[in-house]
Amino acid sequence: MLDIVLLGLNHKTAPVELRECLAFSKNESAAAMETLQKYPAISEVVVISTCNRVEVLMATVNMPEAVDAVKTYIAEVKNLPVSRFEGSFYIHDGDSAVQHIFRVASSLDSMIVGEPQILGQIKKAYIAATDKKTAGVILNRLMHKTFFVAKRVRSETGIGDHAVSISYAAIELGRKIFGSLEGKKVLLVGAGEMAELAVEHLIRNRAGSISVANRTFKRGVELAKHFNGKTIQLKEIPEHLKLVDIIISSTGSPDFIIKRDQVKGVMRKRRNRPIFFIDIAVPRDIDPEINRIANSYVYDIDDLKGIIDENIEERNQESLKGERIIEEAVITFRQWYESLDVVPTIVALRNKFDAIAETEIRKTMQSLKHLSDDDCQAIYKMTNGLINKMLHDPTLFLKSNGCHGDKSVYLDITRKLFKIDEGQGSEVRGRIKR
Amino acid sequence: MSAPKVRYSKVNMDIVIIITILLYMLSTSVYFAYLLFQKNYLHQTGFYLLAAGFLCHSAAIGYVFIKSGVVPVNNLHETFAIAGWAIAGVFIIFKYKYNLKILGIYTAPLAAVVMLIASRLPNDPEQVKSVFNNIWLFPHAIMLLIGEASFAIACGVGIMYLVQEHAIKTKNHGFFFKRLPSLELLDTVGYASIVLGFTMLTIGLISGLVYAKIVWGRFWGWDPKEVWSGITWLLYAALLHERLAVGWRGRRTAIMAIIGFVVLLFTFFGVNILLHGHHAELISF
């Protein structure tokens, strides 16, 4: 019987310096999967490597040997002593390995709970594994189940809801003010990663024209070019306020760039259309008093951080629901996994044959009322003998070690061939295929 | 011109009205569930229940109309029944036009409460007087009630606007922030319902003037009811004027919509109770 084993490290157990040393590139992980599968202890293997984790998922006949093999391999390839990373490694097997991979794919184990990239990264890792044919019956099943569970967690809980980045939180707020951001004119004052990211989000939401004001005009021109917008001078800002709807500011200025009276004066010309200031600068660029003017809204960096903290808290609450879904899924997976054991399969096969014989004999006996009890007994005996003879060779084959570590393949085929995965098992399979 | 004796199978219609009230109440509870759990199927169910209630309600009103040949606004019971019908109807229109789902949480209970009050009021068809049998009564009563329903919705949307604006301004995003739509949508719907309400109010008042001329021989008699109707009209006219002229919007419009509705309620009830204007017979409990 193969064991499911997962070992690796993540952002919780290893610092970034170690993670970047161990990270596998796309080609490296493909090579790793190929090499690792050649070890006798390892039957199936998938390597997952992202910036926050390196994990090796295996089906193995000999867990200690397989774990050692992986560690030695990593030490060799990455040119590091095993002792350097061994302390950061966690090893899960059986249910706990299954649960771990479910949690990772559902983004419950991520640095920011609910971030959506991880599922795609695992899918890519699995595709690489299928290319190299390093995933077999067990890991194929496990990975399909993993994708299914991850999707379920995402759709049935709110772990992906609500922004958890500054720029995205600002966009969400904008939607609560303007409804749609389509065609809204944007003014970017100053430059900075977060501010530019917010502008990119806005463009993706089909915002209207972008204008850029910057202390050094040349840098402003560059930025404007990047966003396909136009450049204005800092002193043109007050005049410009009557045209734009969203102002994102992140300059290094020690004083306010936009003052209360400037906005108040312009509101009538704007016909009171709402205006939204996003102040990412420290010290602040936008006079907070502007927030008191009707139809104008100011959010500074702390306000946005406050929203994010609330949203993260909400995601954590939702992740509890996700854990429940995963627990259920671990149980159904275990049922399938245990069915791969030899004895239950043989018993189930025998039961199936017995049940068929029983039904057929009863049907026949109804039209053969003239037979004596002894005759009936003889028929039963004969049927029993037939079943024994027919099942003899398959049973021997399954019990023998002739089929080596990959017994699970034959067990799986047997169960499919004779359709003895009744109830939950077959249902789950049906759903995964769809 | 004597009024026809209205005889209709009261029992049957009572059952239809009871079903209507039940549907409105069911819709209310489903909408409350939607407020709590935010599931799409809930507001859809709530809406269908309300629409079903509206159909029953229309059937009941239509039946009375055909049977008696006059608009059923002869007493307070019938006036309330039409008011409830108008609220549900105007909501259905706005729901289709703007897809403002959360509005149901306001209109469904409002319709249910108005109908419950109606059902508790005496319904005596004998009250029909010759004054009520006139072609001008139809636009006067129906238009005014539809207008009042629109203003009721404008008031509800205004309250939602204030709640949402407060959440955004104070940066304190609580229970309602994620449940309420954008300020822009609330403002648009509020404005649209005031425009509809004002149009209906104007038509209703004009036909009321014509009606007064026919019945009492004069357009305007400085009756308290007439004066307060005029004040209400001026209030909403001012609101619309400010919006068109200087672009009043947002918070101020929302507050005005709420004040306007309070004045409207006073014109509807208060004037009759406190100042004894005409229409008093409609407000006698």
Interface residues (C-beta under 8 A of the other chain):
Chain A: H162 L173 R175 K176 I177 F178 G179 S180 R268 R270 R271 N272 R273 P274 N291 A294 N295 Y297 Y299 D303 G306 I307 E310
Chain B: Q164 I168 K169 K171 H173 F177 K178 P181 S182 L183 E184 L185 V246 G247 W248 R249 G250 R251 R252
